[in-house]
């Protein structure tokens, strides 16, 4: 009798401890997704306000969407590769309003001499419907599945120097300086686990971006900032 009783108590304790760890893990993921959205808004705003980002402001008005990675770290992935997390928002074809964010990972980034440093902020301006469609797939390799180019930076730089035929034009910042960061060959993958955590149910990037099946008021400041950038005259 006593053995059976203690066995039940032991199982209950194990279940309770496991439940606490699951809850803690979920709480951490919720915080991480919210922080990523908040940092993405701040990165987008900083790129928009920087004096040397005139080309970014011009091209952003024509953007079909933005992919924002607030922190890409060198050595963030195994074997010395680089990567980070990012979000993607896109404009509705009919209303031109921005969607709520979908979550992604960005990996295998080349830290070239153009930018230096061990970490960087990145904003990709999506210039074509092909670029939007590529990012809605489960995985995309930049420069292979979709055309990509580095956006020119600097006060007085003519936007016409950008490769306007590219589906995606990238801008970056490291060590407080805006410059070029090669994303050729980098891969972007969806994070449906974070989509679920942030929105509270199972949703894909297509559900969020195209079908508008998910909403979270927490993302409103990010959406408003993107809307302000494309609406600026």
JOLIN-V902632 format. One record per pair of residues at least 24 apart in sequence whose C-alpha atoms are under 10 Angstrom apart, sorted by the first residue. I is the first residue (numbers start at 0). J is the second residue. D is the distance in Angstrom with one decimal. If there is no record, write none. Layout:
BEGIN
I_J_D, I_J_D
END
This chain:
BEGIN
25_193_9.9, 25_196_7.4, 26_196_9.0, 27_196_10.0, 28_192_9.2, 28_193_7.2, 28_196_6.8, 28_197_8.3, 29_193_8.0, 29_194_10.0, 29_195_9.7, 29_196_5.9, 29_197_6.2, 29_198_9.5, 29_199_9.7, 30_196_9.6, 30_197_9.1, 31_193_8.9, 31_196_9.8, 31_197_9.3, 32_84_9.5, 32_85_9.7, 32_86_9.5, 32_102_8.2, 32_193_6.6, 32_194_8.5, 32_196_7.7, 32_197_6.3, 32_198_10.0, 33_196_9.8, 33_197_7.4, 33_217_7.5, 33_218_8.3, 35_67_9.4, 35_68_8.4, 35_69_7.4, 35_70_9.2, 35_84_7.7, 35_85_7.3, 35_86_7.8, 35_102_9.1, 36_67_9.1, 36_68_9.6, 36_69_9.0, 36_85_8.5, 36_86_7.2, 36_87_9.9, 36_100_7.8, 36_101_9.7, 36_102_9.2, 36_197_9.9, 36_217_8.3, 36_218_6.7, 36_219_9.8, 36_220_9.2, 36_221_7.1, 37_69_9.4, 37_217_8.6, 37_218_7.8, 37_220_8.2, 37_221_7.2, 38_67_9.1, 38_68_8.6, 38_69_5.9, 38_70_8.8, 38_85_9.7, 38_120_10.0, 38_221_9.2, 39_66_9.0, 39_67_5.8, 39_68_6.6, 39_69_5.5, 39_70_9.1, 39_85_7.7, 39_86_7.4, 39_87_9.6, 39_100_10.0, 39_120_9.2, 39_121_9.4, 39_122_8.9, 39_221_7.3, 40_67_8.5, 40_69_8.8, 40_218_8.8, 40_219_9.7, 40_220_7.1, 40_221_4.7, 40_222_8.2, 40_223_9.2, 40_224_6.9, 40_225_8.2, 41_69_8.3, 41_220_9.6, 41_221_8.2, 41_224_9.1, 42_67_7.6, 42_68_8.2, 42_69_6.0, 42_70_9.3, 42_120_7.1, 42_121_8.1, 42_122_7.8, 42_171_9.9, 42_172_9.4, 42_221_10.0, 43_67_7.3, 43_68_9.5, 43_69_8.7, 43_120_9.5, 43_121_9.0, 43_122_7.0, 43_123_10.0, 43_221_8.3, 43_224_7.6, 43_225_7.6, 43_228_9.1, 44_221_9.0, 44_224_6.8, 44_225_8.4, 44_227_9.8, 44_228_8.6, 45_172_10.0, 46_120_9.5, 46_121_9.3, 46_122_8.1, 46_170_8.4, 46_171_8.5, 46_172_8.5, 46_177_8.6, 47_224_9.4, 47_225_9.6, 47_227_9.9, 47_228_7.2, 48_228_9.8, 49_153_9.6, 49_154_9.4, 49_177_8.9, 50_152_9.6, 50_153_7.8, 50_154_6.3, 50_155_9.3, 51_151_9.5, 51_152_5.9, 51_153_4.2, 51_154_4.3, 51_155_7.6, 51_156_8.2, 51_176_9.5, 51_177_7.6, 51_178_9.7, 52_150_9.5, 52_151_8.4, 52_152_5.7, 52_153_6.3, 52_154_7.0, 52_155_9.1, 52_156_8.7, 52_170_8.8, 52_177_8.0, 52_178_9.8, 53_151_9.3, 53_152_7.4, 53_153_7.4, 53_154_6.7, 53_155_7.3, 53_156_7.3, 53_157_8.4, 53_158_7.8, 54_150_7.5, 54_151_6.7, 54_152_6.5, 54_153_8.1, 54_154_8.7, 54_155_8.5, 54_156_6.7, 54_157_6.8, 54_158_4.8, 54_159_8.6, 54_160_9.1, 54_161_8.2, 54_170_9.7, 55_122_9.4, 55_123_9.7, 55_124_8.2, 55_150_7.4, 55_151_8.1, 55_152_7.7, 55_153_10.0, 55_158_8.1, 55_161_9.9, 55_168_9.1, 55_169_9.0, 55_170_7.5, 55_228_9.9, 56_158_9.4, 56_228_7.2, 56_229_8.3, 56_231_8.7, 57_157_9.6, 57_158_7.0, 57_159_10.0, 57_228_9.3, 57_229_8.9, 57_231_9.4, 57_232_9.7, 58_124_7.5, 58_125_9.4, 58_126_8.1, 58_150_9.2, 58_158_7.4, 58_159_9.7, 58_161_9.1, 58_163_8.9, 58_168_8.7, 58_229_8.9, 59_123_9.5, 59_124_6.3, 59_125_8.5, 59_126_8.5, 59_168_9.7, 59_225_8.9, 59_228_6.8, 59_229_5.9, 59_230_9.4, 59_231_9.6, 60_124_9.6, 60_126_9.8, 60_225_9.6, 60_226_9.3, 60_227_9.4, 60_228_6.5, 60_229_4.0, 60_230_6.7, 60_231_7.3, 60_232_8.7, 61_124_8.8, 61_125_8.7, 61_126_6.8, 61_127_9.2, 61_228_9.8, 61_229_6.8, 61_230_9.5, 62_89_8.4, 62_90_8.1, 62_123_9.5, 62_124_5.9, 62_125_5.5, 62_126_5.2, 62_127_7.8, 62_128_9.9, 62_167_9.3, 62_168_9.8, 62_225_9.7, 62_228_9.5, 62_229_7.1, 63_88_8.8, 63_89_5.8, 63_90_5.5, 63_91_8.4, 63_92_8.6, 63_95_8.6, 63_97_9.0, 63_124_7.6, 63_125_5.4, 63_126_5.6, 63_127_6.3, 63_128_7.0, 63_129_9.9, 63_130_8.4, 63_131_7.1, 63_166_9.8, 63_167_9.7, 63_229_9.5, 64_88_5.5, 64_89_3.9, 64_90_5.8, 64_91_9.3, 64_97_7.7, 64_98_9.0, 64_123_8.4, 64_124_6.3, 64_125_5.0, 64_126_7.4, 64_127_8.8, 64_128_9.3, 64_130_8.8, 64_131_7.1, 64_167_9.6, 64_225_8.7, 64_229_9.7, 65_89_6.5, 65_90_9.0, 65_97_9.5, 65_100_9.7, 65_122_6.8, 65_123_5.6, 65_124_5.1, 65_125_5.8, 65_126_9.1, 65_131_9.2, 65_167_9.3, 65_168_9.9, 65_169_9.8, 65_225_8.1, 66_100_9.3, 66_101_9.5, 66_102_9.6, 66_103_9.2, 66_121_8.1, 66_122_5.8, 66_123_4.9, 66_124_6.8, 66_125_7.4, 66_131_9.8, 66_134_8.9, 66_167_9.4, 66_169_9.2, 67_100_9.9, 67_102_9.9, 67_103_9.7, 67_120_7.9, 67_121_5.9, 67_122_4.6, 67_123_6.4, 67_124_8.9, 67_169_9.8, 67_170_9.8, 67_171_9.9, 68_103_9.0, 68_104_8.7, 68_105_7.9, 68_119_8.5, 68_120_5.9, 68_121_5.1, 68_122_6.4, 68_123_8.6, 68_171_9.4, 69_118_9.6, 69_119_7.5, 69_120_4.7, 69_121_6.3, 69_122_8.1, 69_171_9.7, 69_172_9.6, 70_118_6.5, 70_119_5.6, 70_120_5.0, 70_121_7.4, 70_172_9.7, 70_173_9.5, 71_104_9.8, 71_105_7.9, 71_106_8.5, 71_108_8.2, 71_110_9.9, 71_117_8.4, 71_118_5.4, 71_119_5.2, 71_120_6.2, 71_121_7.6, 71_173_9.7, 72_106_9.5, 72_108_9.0, 72_110_9.5, 72_116_9.4, 72_117_6.1, 72_118_4.5, 72_119_6.8, 72_120_9.2, 73_106_9.8, 73_107_9.2, 73_108_8.1, 73_109_8.8, 73_110_7.5, 73_116_8.4, 73_117_5.1, 73_118_5.9, 73_119_8.7, 74_107_9.5, 74_108_9.9, 74_117_8.3, 74_118_9.3, 75_106_8.6, 75_107_9.5, 75_117_9.9, 75_118_9.5, 76_106_7.5, 76_107_8.2, 79_107_9.3, 80_106_7.5, 80_107_5.5, 80_108_7.2, 80_109_8.4, 80_110_9.7, 81_105_8.4, 81_106_5.7, 81_107_5.1, 81_108_5.3, 81_109_7.4, 81_110_8.2, 81_117_9.2, 81_118_8.9, 81_185_9.3, 82_106_4.0, 82_107_6.0, 82_108_6.2, 82_109_9.5, 82_118_9.3, 82_119_9.8, 82_185_8.8, 82_186_9.3, 82_187_9.6, 83_107_9.5, 83_108_9.3, 83_118_9.6, 83_119_9.7, 83_120_9.7, 83_187_9.8, 84_187_9.3, 84_188_9.6, 84_189_9.8, 84_190_9.0, 85_120_10.0, 85_121_9.0, 85_122_9.4, 85_187_9.0, 85_188_9.8, 85_189_9.5, 85_190_9.5, 86_122_9.9, 86_189_9.4, 86_190_9.5, 87_122_9.9, 87_123_9.3, 87_125_9.7, 87_131_9.2, 87_134_8.0, 87_135_9.1, 87_189_9.8, 87_204_8.7, 87_207_10.0, 87_208_8.5, 88_125_9.7, 88_131_9.3, 88_204_9.6, 88_207_9.0, 88_208_6.9, 88_221_9.2, 88_222_8.0, 88_225_8.6, 89_125_8.4, 89_128_9.9, 89_131_7.3, 89_134_10.0, 89_207_9.8, 89_208_6.4, 89_209_8.5, 89_222_9.7, 89_225_9.5, 90_131_9.4, 90_208_8.3, 90_209_9.1, 90_225_9.5, 90_226_9.0, 90_229_9.9, 91_208_8.1, 91_209_7.5, 91_210_9.9, 91_211_9.6, 92_128_9.5, 92_209_9.3, 95_226_8.8, 95_229_9.5, 95_230_10.0, 96_222_8.5, 96_223_9.5, 96_225_9.3, 96_226_7.1, 96_229_10.0, 97_208_8.5, 97_221_9.5, 97_222_6.1, 97_223_8.4, 97_224_10.0, 97_225_7.3, 97_226_6.8, 98_207_7.0, 98_208_5.4, 98_209_7.9, 98_210_9.5, 98_211_7.1, 98_213_9.4, 98_214_8.8, 98_218_9.6, 98_219_9.9, 98_222_7.3, 98_225_10.0, 99_198_10.0, 99_204_9.8, 99_207_6.4, 99_208_6.7, 99_209_9.9, 99_211_7.8, 99_212_9.6, 99_213_7.5, 99_214_6.4, 99_215_7.4, 99_216_9.1, 99_217_9.7, 99_218_6.6, 99_219_8.1, 99_221_8.7, 99_222_7.0, 100_194_8.6, 100_197_9.6, 100_204_8.4, 100_207_7.2, 100_208_7.4, 100_213_9.4, 100_214_8.9, 100_215_9.1, 100_218_7.3, 100_219_9.9, 100_221_8.7, 100_222_8.4, 101_134_9.9, 101_135_9.2, 101_189_7.9, 101_190_7.9, 101_191_8.3, 101_193_8.5, 101_194_6.3, 101_195_10.0, 101_197_9.3, 101_198_9.8, 101_202_9.2, 101_203_7.8, 101_204_5.4, 101_205_8.7, 101_206_9.2, 101_207_6.5, 101_208_7.2, 101_213_9.7, 102_188_8.7, 102_189_6.1, 102_190_5.3, 102_191_7.1, 102_192_8.7, 102_193_6.3, 102_194_6.0, 102_195_9.7, 102_197_9.1, 102_203_9.3, 102_204_7.7, 102_207_10.0, 103_134_9.2, 103_137_9.3, 103_138_9.3, 103_187_6.6, 103_188_5.4, 103_189_4.4, 103_190_4.8, 103_191_8.1, 103_192_9.8, 103_193_8.4, 103_194_9.0, 103_204_9.2, 104_138_9.6, 104_186_8.2, 104_187_5.7, 104_188_5.3, 104_189_6.5, 104_190_6.7, 105_138_10.0, 105_139_9.8, 105_140_9.9, 105_182_9.5, 105_185_7.0, 105_186_5.9, 105_187_4.7, 105_188_6.7, 105_189_9.1, 106_140_9.7, 106_182_9.2, 106_184_9.2, 106_185_5.7, 106_186_5.5, 106_187_6.6, 106_188_8.5, 107_140_9.9, 107_182_8.2, 107_183_9.1, 107_184_7.3, 107_185_4.9, 107_186_6.6, 107_187_9.2, 108_180_8.2, 108_181_6.9, 108_182_5.5, 108_183_7.7, 108_184_7.5, 108_185_5.3, 108_186_8.2, 109_180_7.0, 109_181_5.5, 109_182_6.3, 109_183_7.6, 109_184_8.4, 109_185_7.8, 110_179_9.3, 110_180_6.3, 110_181_6.8, 110_182_8.7, 111_179_8.1, 111_180_6.4, 111_181_6.6, 111_182_9.8, 112_179_8.8, 112_180_8.6, 112_181_9.7, 113_177_9.8, 113_178_6.6, 113_179_5.5, 113_180_6.7, 113_181_8.6, 114_171_8.3, 114_172_7.6, 114_173_6.4, 114_174_8.4, 114_176_7.9, 114_177_7.8, 114_178_5.6, 114_179_5.8, 114_180_6.0, 114_181_9.1, 115_172_9.8, 115_173_7.1, 115_174_8.0, 115_176_9.7, 115_178_9.3, 115_179_9.4, 115_180_8.7, 116_172_9.8, 116_173_6.3, 116_174_6.4, 117_173_8.0, 117_174_8.7, 118_172_8.7, 118_173_6.3, 118_174_8.0, 119_171_6.6, 119_172_5.5, 119_173_4.6, 119_174_7.7, 119_175_9.2, 119_176_9.6, 119_177_9.5, 119_178_9.9, 119_180_8.4, 120_170_8.4, 120_171_5.5, 120_172_5.2, 120_173_6.6, 120_174_9.7, 120_175_9.8, 120_177_9.2, 120_180_9.6, 121_169_7.1, 121_170_5.8, 121_171_4.4, 121_172_6.6, 121_173_9.1, 121_177_9.7, 121_179_9.8, 121_180_8.3, 121_182_9.7, 122_168_8.6, 122_169_5.9, 122_170_5.3, 122_171_6.3, 122_172_9.0, 123_147_9.2, 123_148_9.6, 123_149_9.2, 123_150_9.1, 123_166_10.0, 123_167_6.3, 123_168_5.7, 123_169_4.3, 123_170_6.2, 123_171_8.5, 123_182_9.9, 124_150_9.1, 124_166_8.6, 124_167_5.7, 124_168_5.2, 124_169_6.1, 124_170_7.9, 125_165_8.9, 125_166_6.2, 125_167_4.6, 125_168_6.6, 125_169_8.6, 126_163_8.0, 126_164_8.5, 126_165_7.3, 126_166_5.1, 126_167_5.6, 126_168_7.2, 127_163_9.9, 127_164_9.0, 127_165_8.1, 127_166_5.1, 127_167_7.4, 128_166_7.9, 129_165_9.9, 129_166_6.6, 129_167_9.2, 130_165_8.8, 130_166_5.1, 130_167_6.2, 130_168_9.9, 131_166_8.5, 131_167_9.0, 131_208_9.5, 132_205_9.3, 133_166_9.5, 133_187_9.6, 134_187_7.6, 134_188_8.3, 134_189_8.4, 134_204_8.6, 134_205_9.6, 135_188_9.3, 135_189_8.1, 135_203_8.7, 135_204_5.9, 135_205_6.1, 135_206_9.7, 135_207_9.9, 135_208_8.1, 135_209_9.1, 136_187_9.3, 136_188_8.0, 136_189_7.7, 136_203_9.7, 136_204_8.0, 136_205_8.3, 137_187_8.2, 137_188_5.7, 137_189_5.3, 137_190_8.6, 137_191_9.3, 137_203_9.1, 137_204_8.5, 137_205_9.9, 138_186_6.9, 138_187_5.6, 138_188_4.4, 138_189_6.6, 139_184_9.5, 139_185_8.4, 139_186_5.6, 139_187_5.3, 139_188_6.6, 139_189_9.2, 140_182_9.4, 140_183_8.2, 140_184_5.8, 140_185_5.7, 140_186_4.3, 140_187_6.5, 140_188_8.9, 141_166_9.9, 141_167_8.8, 141_182_6.7, 141_183_5.6, 141_184_5.2, 141_185_5.5, 141_186_6.0, 141_187_7.7, 142_166_9.5, 142_167_9.3, 142_182_7.9, 142_183_5.1, 142_184_5.8, 142_185_8.0, 142_186_9.4, 143_183_8.1, 143_184_7.0, 143_185_9.3, 143_186_9.6, 144_184_9.5, 144_186_9.7, 145_183_10.0, 146_183_9.0, 147_181_9.4, 147_182_7.8, 147_183_7.1, 147_184_9.7, 148_179_9.6, 148_180_9.8, 148_181_8.3, 148_182_8.3, 148_183_8.2, 149_178_8.8, 149_179_6.1, 149_180_7.1, 149_181_7.0, 149_182_8.2, 149_183_9.4, 150_178_8.4, 150_179_7.3, 150_180_9.4, 151_177_9.5, 151_178_7.7, 151_179_7.6, 152_177_6.9, 152_178_6.3, 152_179_8.1, 153_177_8.1, 153_178_8.4
END
